[in-house]
Amino acid sequence: MFTGIVQGMAEVVAIEKKEAFQTHKLRLTGEMNQGLSIGASVAHNGCCLTVTEIEGEIVSFDLMQATLKLTNLGELQVGDCVNIERAAKFGDEIGGHSMSGHITLVGEIVDIIDTPNNRTIWFELPQASMKYVLAKGYIGLDGCSLTIGEVEQNRFSVYLIPETLQRTRFGQRKVGEKINVEFDPQTQAIVDTVERVLASKQLG
């Protein structure tokens, strides 16, 4: 389980490409590396990956073809950075919201509005998935637990404070880039339940 509170960014220092498979090597420092062991879960841009090798600060993760296709991790190049969060431990403070590390889909940045003290980013999603996007609700974007601002048709906005912009990749993101999206599981469960109830009443 993850909380959506990104601990920082880590640089991709090597990518080993094989058939339908890749190994990414990241440089993890400080608290991101502390007590890390093989088999541990670490979220990369919100996607849960397993540690396969540790050589000091250089940590390896294997990515299957499905992960490369369904997330923005397949677009990474050596020198890029990813948002990192270690798995939550029992008793940890949950400052964001409960997240699984399983990416639902990829959205696109369609507008960025900068003001002196914050940044507003607009994202576009397939229309069918917008039923899970509710104003003032939670959403996971590249591993960050964020509150949804405005919702319009097949797009929505979030407001980012300087701390988030400094700690995550959102300070460097540009229009047209792809973002990993994980919907809030509670919102998803409620919407799906209501849909099933309404459908059964119509059939009855």
Phi, psi and omega in degrees: 000147178232164183250349182082010175261098184293133182277338180160190180249148178232142182274138172279115185260344178200147175228118178257112184263129175232181181291118179056034189194145175217149169246123177256131176251124182243150173266109179253126183237166173058225184294339179290337183255341189300122178070012182290140180224159178299136183096350179289154178262132178225130179274128175250114186049037177088354182263122183288121177233158183254135176293127180248340180201145178228122174232085184066239180276350182267118185238134184257147177220137177263139180236124177281166182301320181299319179296318181295326183278324189269353181231176178275004180290336178290344180267354184294147174233159177303133183101340176288161176243154175233153173287134184239135169220127173287153179300143179289146175257153178302128180098349177294150173289132178260100183276340180254247173213162184295127181228146185268337186085009176257113184286133180278314181194178179246131176253174182236138173285124182246347178198144176227126181239115180260134172235171187307325188242000177199177180227133175254127179240133177256135181241148177244135180231162172303139185304323184297334182270352184291346178296340179267001183253104184243134179305133182074003176274175179267152172208148176259120180236116184050037177087358180265129172282115185230153176266131180288134178271261180263152178233127180222113178050250182253030177217160180208164182238157169227153179250128186244129179274164181306323180300316179294320180294327181281323187275338186236176180287351183295340176289342183247354186294151182232159176301137180097345181282153183265143184232135175288134182239128169236117180288152176298122185298328179292317177299316181299316181296318181294312181299315181295321179295314179299318179298317180296318180297314180297320180294320180292325178293321179294322180290326182286000000 
